[in-house]
Amino acid sequence: MKKRAYISVFDKEGIVNLAKKLQKNGWEIVSTGNTAKLLQENGINAIESSTITGFNELLEGKVKSLHPKIFAGILANEEERKTLDFPPFSLVVVNLYPFEDYKNKKTELETLIKNIDIGGVTLLRAGAKNHQNVIVICDKEDYELDIENIDENTKQKLALKAFNKTSKYDFIISEELEKNFENYKENNDLKEQEAFYLTKEHDLRYGENPHQKASLYTNSKNEILKYEILNGKEMSYNNIVDATATLDIASEFFDTNCAVIVKHTNPCGVALGKTLEEAWDKALDCDPLSAFGGIVAFTKNVDNNIAKKLNSMFLEVVIAPNFDEDALETLKTKKNLRVIKLLTPLEEYKKFVSKEIKITPFGTLIQEKDTKDLNPDTFKVVTTNKPSQEQIEDMVFAYKVCQHLKSNAIVVAKDLRTLGICGGQTSRVGSVEIAINKVCDSPKDAILASDGFFPAIDNIQIAAQNRIAAIIQPGGSIKDKEVIDLANKYSLVMITTGIRHFKH
């Protein structure tokens, strides 16, 4: 029995060469519409599917392949093929209308619906279902396969590729129509069903540790941050995690001169300055020991003076919107230093990730990302003493940094710079002690920020003994009155925000 192939493709690149190779090896080719026309124009004896089905294309081409003589020929198993009074198909070559080209482009609903492929998806699913008898090709990269000597393992891989293709295709359609249906109301509630389609970009050298495998995937829900590696190797797993933590903080201060130093996702120095260089000096002064091997981000362009200072120490990654030419040349003298030019404006950074996902043995947790903005107009001054304007600015600054620390999180700050930082301790009083002890000079008149309420007065006693002037915290403890009374006793300023920033 003559071997029979069904070919129907939107993207016609490479299809003529494939068809010529098939025809040379004795395959009969059945095709549709423009694909058949192209093949015939190139000397290939392609049979129009309508001559087999007895029906011309209907509804301006919406219905071409959906006919029993096509699908029975694809779906029939080995025994059923003996009962057919027409030749079955042993090869299906199909690619789909490029619906994904319209993703996130505010395309009119009519155009979106017009570009939903029906027949192609059905052909791929049919061929993949019957992969024991049918070779199914949905990717032009597979046109070079040796069709004549294809093995079962390759047939299975091609079938899985087809099912993955149709699965992703349907997912993208659902996701895009969800945004475009007039009666669909977008809101911030988590839905009954949450779907995320991940596509592997590339493998990483390893994960968090050398014995762990890791890969980088793109998420269909989000656009990808645009950046350029100007020097150094590709980013590692830990580099990406730490760079994210660094940019999370830098984006809080996108419209200022800000420098951020992060180590193992926790900040070890954050500062604002009249110049970017001043911000760097202040950030580094917070904890120069921890900054060794850190990740650094700047909100403005880096000049050569800053580059020279960066080169005087060991750093893993430096990220900025841009680098002066001589600054880049200076940084390139360290071949292993990853220098990243951020092409996406920091102002837009928060738009990229709206949800956080954690996979646990109990199930998968999904939550909204903690992006609650601080509004000083909603602060509640709970002490007799009132804050100065400078103290309010330091409080807002420190609380924004505190938001990105592991709980229990404490930040001591003054003059828009962190002086002492501690997070991840199992007791809040322990974090207070460590953060204050990290302050090189006296924390006199500094402010102290806490991501959660104070469960006891011992935190206030330590702050007062170390001459802290003001405290910002969420409030909400059953011991709030005792805490506030003690703050008044020591003439401290205390503000409550009503916003907790736990981070596990």
Helices and strands as residue ranges (DSSP letters): E 4-8, H 15-24, E 28-31, H 33-41, E 46-48, H 49-53, G 59-61, H 68-75, H 78-81, E 91-94, G 99-102, H 109-114, H 119-129, E 135-137, G 140-144, G 147-149, H 152-180, E 198-203, E 215-219, E 227-231, H 237-250, G 251-253, E 257-263, E 266-273, H 276-286, E 294-298, H 304-311, E 315-320, H 325-331, E 338-342, G 346-351, E 355-360, E 363-368, G 376-378, E 380-381, H 389-402, E 410-413, E 418-422, H 428-437, E 447-450, H 458-465, E 470-473, H 480-489, E 493-496
